[in-house]
Amino acid sequence: MTYEPLPLPPRAILSDDEALQRVEAFRDEMRTRRTIRHYEPRPVPEAVIRAAIEAAGTAPSGANQQPWHFAAISDPDMKAQIRAAAEQEEEKFYDGGAGDAWLAALEPIGTGVLKPHLTDAPWLIAIFAQRYGLNADGTRYKHYYVPESVGIATGMLITALHKAGLASLTHTPNPMAFLNALLGRQENEKPVMILAVGHAAKDTTVPKAATVKKPIDEIMTIHQGGED
């Protein structure tokens, strides 16, 4: 493929006030997003999951190589296998593999070895990062900025799911190589995360510690040039 410039897709032209209103409304909506561990059995249509992943697939990526794959799982037997494998790794993690400092940091969040959300949630989305690409003949080609690209796409996926009224949980058992074998993914793809996705159970609670977010002055600095 060669370089070919195309017109920018149509978009709204907003006044400064309109832009501020929109972004503040979006900010306030995202402030209601919470990671949860308790899901109700209400099913989620495949079309909703597909649309959310399509939104994630629009993310920017190094050289536009889109080095990601999203495996969406609703099959109960497969979810049970994922949970069993994940809990096996979690046992090692909580049995000393994590170290005292990490476990102390997790204590206010209330996590543990058991991961019922992996079978309770109607969908799991396993996110893979393609460390390199494969041509049709099996030869490799380099991918660029893979962790950054997959991270951006994952953030957009979580946001899309929230916009659909769904809740999610980011789960990262380590190692996760069992996902390649279970889901039939090739060796160039590294599993980086499992998202549990569904509707929050009516009695869902969240850890108070998880609601504490750094204030804007701690996460932003502004470097503004002087006026002429």
N, C-alpha and C positions, 0 to 999 in steps of 0.2 A: 504494500500500500504506500502511495506517495502522498506528500502534503497537498491538501486541497482545502482552502479556506471556505467556510460556510457562514451564512448570516447567523447571528445570535438568535436563539428561539425567542418568541414573543414573551414579554413579561410586563407586569404592572409598573407604571411610572408613578411613584409616590412622592408626595411632599415630605419634608422632614418630619412634620407632625404625624403624618400617616405612617411613616416608617417606624417612628418611635412607638406609636400605639400598637402596631403589629408585633414588634419585637418584644414589647413589654407583655403583651397578651400571651405570646408564645413562652416567654420566660416564666410567667405565672403558671401556665399549664404544665410546664416541665418541672416546676417545683412540687407538683403533686405526684411525680413519678417516684415509686419506691420499689426496691428489690424485695420480693416476697418469697415465702417458702410454703405457703398453704394455698392450694388451688381447689376450686369446686369442679365437679365432674362434668360440668356443661361443656359440650364439644365446641370446637372452633372450626369453622369451615376452612377447607384447604385453600379456597380462593383468597381468604384474608391473609393467610401465611404466604401464599405466592406473591400477592401484591406487596407485602412488606419486604420480602426478599428482592423483588424487582426494584423497589425503592433503594434498598441497600446497594444494588448493582449499579446504580447511577453514580456512586461515589467516585471522586477523583483517585487516580492511582498512578504510580510511577510508570511513565511512558505509555499510559493507558493500557497496561497489560492485564489489569483486573485479576490479580493473583489470588483469587479466593474461590471457595466452593462452600455452599450451604446445603447440608443434608438434613432435610426435615423428616422427622420420624413421629408417626402416631401409632405404629404397630405395638400393641401391649407387650408381646413377647420380646421384641427388640428393646423396648424401653427397660424391661426387667433385666435383660442381659447387661445393658449399659449401667443400670443402677448397681448390679452385683459387682461389676468390674470396678466401678468408681468407688464403691464403699471399701473394696479390698485395698485400693490405693490410699483411701482416707485413713484406714486403720494404721497404716505405716506412718502416715503424716502425723496423726495425733498420738502415736506411740513413741514419739521422739524424733521423727524425721524432720519436723518443722523447727525444732529448737524452742527454747523457753520464751525468747523475745517475741517470736511470731505468734505463739499460742497466747501470750499475754495480750497482744494487740487484738486478737480475735475474740477474747473473752467477753467484751461488752456487746459483741454482735450476736453471741449465743449460738455459734455453729458447733457442729459435732460430727461424729463418724456417720451417723445414719442420714441418708439423703432421700426421704420419701417423695420429695418433689419430683424426682426423676421418673417416678411411675405415676404420681398423682396428676401432674400437668398433662393436658391433652396432647401437647406437642413438645418435642425436643428438637432444637436446631443445633446440629454439630457444625462448627465453623472451622474450615480448613484453610491454611495459608499455603499457597503453592510456592515452594522454595525455588523452583525453576520450572520452565515450561517444557512441554514435550511436543515435538513435531509429529506428524502422521507416521513417519518412519521410525519413531522412537528416539531420535536424537534430541539432545537438550538445547535449550536456549535460555539465556539469563533473564531473570526477573529483577526489577529494581524497586527499592524502598518497600519491600514486602510487608514488614511489621507495621509500618506507618499506614500503608494502603489498607490493609485488613482491619486495622484499628479504626480508621475513619468509617469504613463500610459497616463495621459492627455497631459503632455509635449511631449511624443512620438507621440501622435495623432496629435497635432498641427504641429509638425515637418513633419510628413508624409503627411499631407494635403499641407503644403508649398512645399514639394518636388514634389507634383502632380500639381503644378502651381495654387493651390487654395488659397484663402484668408479666414480668419476666424476672429470671434469676440468672446471673452470670456464674457459671460453675466451671472451675478449672482444676480437676484432679490431675495429679502429676506423678508418673507419665500418663499419656493418653493414647499411646500407640494401639491399644486394643480397639480404638474406634476405626482405624484403617482396615483391620481385618473384618470387623463386624459389618462395616458399611461398604466394603469393597472399594476403598479409595486407594489410589496408587501411592508409591513410595515417595514421590515428589511432593505430596501434600502432608503438611504437618498439622494435626489437630491442635487448636489453640483455645477452644472454649466450647462448652455446651450451654445453650440457652434453654431453660425451661420456660414454657410459654402457655398462658391460659388466663382464665378469669379468676380473680382473687376470691378466695372463700369468704363468706360473710363474716366469719369470726377472725379474720386475719389480723394479726398484730405485726408491728415492726419494732425493732430495737430502738429505744430512744437515742442511743449513740449514733445510729445511722441517719438521724434527722439533722444532725449538727453539720452544717456546711460552712466552709471558710467564708468570711465576709469578702466583698469585692475588693477591698483595699489590700487584702492578703494575696489575692490571685491575679491582680492586674496592676501594671504600672503604665503610665502614659508619658510618652516622650514627644512633646509637641513643639514645633518650631515657633520662633518668635514672629510677630506680625511685622510686615514691611512698614 
